[in-house]
């Protein structure tokens, strides 16, 4: 598996125009996306607010991966809440539809994105609750790992990348990153949660926050750079995590048992 390069060995501004073509192309995707009528409509009206985000991921994800709204189940019948965007490998994992809901096995879900019109304390608490339902799932018969391993260790089980995309925030734009981080941390302590349940938080035209690392990146001059970071972090995790998971045994999700099978004689 390819390793992430140390920061000093990554592309920098002095590497020339050819080296920056990838970043330029991504930034154009971000700019085009934020200029679409579907984005502006969702930003102001809140109707079908998750659709533009699904479409954005679908534009940059490799062919096997799909972004859908879905609930997630495990073999014991434990279920998450309805999530706005769930990314999974559609070549390895079929989806199932129950009424108006799409459902996925717990072993299939990779990245989860909750989409909010305006972020406030109530919405943050809802996300914490939704993340808790994910942690209660048992993919492959083991508890899910909803936070990075400590001290650079390896995940022993399945991990979900749980993120939050908001079109706006009720906090002032001045010193927004510190204020937003403080709010998330305060709610985490109030809820008596040991680790941050949200891996990445992005607010349109403001920036991205990595709560567990207490780091953030502001969106400069509506450039889309922070949105690009949000997208790339999600896609990177998706590809890495998918490569380490074994196939899903779908027979475990049925009620057919060995006692129903009979030997044939003639």
N, C-alpha and C positions, 0 to 999 in steps of 0.2 A: 504494500500500500504506500502511495506517495506520501511524503512527509511535508508539513508546512515549513517553508523556508524561514530562517530567522529574519526579523524585520530589516536588518541591515543588508540582506541579500535580495530583498524584494525590489520591484521596479520603483524608481524615483523620478523626480521631475527632470533629471539630467540624462535620462536614458534615451531621449530622442523621440521623434514623432512615431516611428514604427512601433516602438515598445509600448506606446500609450494608446494604440489603436483599439485594443480590447476595452480599455476603460472608457474611451471616447464613445465607442459603440454602445456600451451599457448606459452611459449617461444620456445618450440620445433616446434610448428606450425609455428611460425615466422621464425625460422631458416630454416626449410624445404622450406617454401615459397620463402625466399630470395635466396635459392640455386637452385631453379628450372630454367630450360632453358627459360620458358616463361617470368619470371621476368627479367633475364639477357638480353633477346632479347628486351623486351620493354624498358629497361633501356638504351640500347645502340642505338637502331634503332628508337624507338618512334612509331613503327607500332602497331596498336591495343593495345596501352599502357594501356587502361582501362580494358582490359580483365583479366589480372592477379589480379587486385584489386577486380573485381566482384567475381572472383573465390575464393579469400581469404575470403571475407565476407560470401560467400556461404558455406564455410567449417565450420564456427563457428556460423552462425545464426541458431536459432531453426527452425524447419520444416516449420511453416507457412510463414516465411519471405523469400523474393526473392530480388536479386540485379540485376537490369537491367539498360540499357541505355534508357532514356525516356525523352519526353516532358511532361509538366504538364499543364492541362487546368482547368479552373473553369466554372461554369454554364453560365457566361456572355460572354464566348468566349475568355477571357484573357488567354494568354499562356506564359509559361516561354520559355527560350531557350532550346536547347537539352543538357541534363546533362549526364555526363559520367556514373555515377552510382546513381541509385535511389533505396532506400530500402523501401519496403512496405509489408503489410500483404496480401499474395496471397489468403488466405482462406476467407478473408473479402472483398477483392477487386480484380475483374478481370482486366486484361490489355486489351487494344484494340490496333490494329495495323492499321496504315494508311500508305500505301506504305512501305517504309523501316523503318518507325518510330513507336516506341511503345509510346502510350500515356496513361497517368494516370490522374484520377480526382484529383483535388487539395486537396481533403479530404483524399486521400490515401497515398500520399508521406510522408515519415518520415525523412529519412536521405539522404542527397545529398552529393556526393563526386565528386569533379572535379579533374581530373588527368592530370598532366603536366609532360612533359619530362624534361624540365629545367625551373625552376622558375626564372622570371625576372619581371621588373616593368610592362611591357606590359601585361604579363599573370596575374599579380595581378589585374590590372585594368579590365581585362576581367572578372575575378571572381567577382569583385565588381559589374559590370554591370549585370552579371548573377544573383547575389543575389538580385539585385534591381528588376528584373523581378519576382522573387519569392514573394517579399514583396508586389507587386501590385496585387497578386492573392487574391481572396475572398473565401476561403473554408468555407462551411456552411454559406455563405452569409456575412461573416465578414472579415475584413482585416487580413492577416496573421501577426503573431508576429515573426519577424526574429531576435530577440535578447532576452536574458534572462530578466525576469521582474526585475525592480529596487528594491533595498533594501530587497531582499529576498521574494518579493511578489509572487503571483500566476499568471500564464498566463491566460488571459481571453479568448483567442482564440487559434487557431491552431498555433503551432510553428514548423518550420523546423530546423533541425540541419545541417547547411551548412558547409562543410569541404573541405579541399584542400590537396591532396596527390601529392607530386612531387618526381621524381626520382633523381633530382639534383637541385642545385641552382647556379646562376651565381655569388653569393657572396662568399668571401673567407671563408674557413672553420674556421679560427681563429676568435673567437668572433662572430660566425655566428648568434647565437640566438639574441643577442642584435642588430646586424645589420639588421637582417630580420624583427624584431619587429619595428625598427625605420623606415624601408622602408614602411611597412604596415601602420603605423601610419601617416607617411608623406602623403601617397597617400590618406588615409582617410580624412585628413584635406584639401587636395587639392580638393577633390571631394565634400567637404562640407557635409560629412556624420557624423551624431551625434554618432552613435554606430558602433562598428566593425561588418561588415557583415559576417566575417568568424569566425566560432566558434572554429575550430581547424585547425592547419596547421602542416603537417608532411612532412619532407624532409628525404629521405632514407639515412641512416647511419649518419645523423646529429642530428635529434631530433624533438620534438613536441613543439608547441607554442600555448598557450591559449591567444589570443590577448586581449580580454576584461578584463582578470585578470592580464595582463602584467606578465605572468609566463611562464616558459619553462622547458623542461627536455631534456638533451642531450642524444644522443645514445652512450652508453659507449662500446667501443671495439666491435662494430658490434653485440651487444648482442640481439637486437630486443626488448629491454625493452620499448623504446619510441614508437615503432610501436605497441606493445601490449597495451600501454596506449591509443593510437589513436583508436585502434580497440574496446577496452572495453568501452571507453567513448561513441563511436558511438552506440554500441549494447545496453548499459544501457539506453541511450536516447530513442532509438527505442522502447524498451519494455515499458518504462514509458509512453511515449507519446501515444503509440498505445492503452494502457489500458484506457486512459481518453477520447478517441474519440468515439462518437456515430457512428452507421452504416451510410454508404453513401446512400442517396436517389438517386438511379441511374435514376429514372423516371425524375428527374429534368434536366438531360442531354439530354432528347429527346424533340422533337418538338410536340409530341402528347399532346393535351390539352383536358380539360373536355368538350369543345364545340364540339369535334368530337365524343363523345360518345352519343349513343341514347338508350332510353328505349325500350325494346322489348315488343311487344304486340301480342296476338293471340286471 
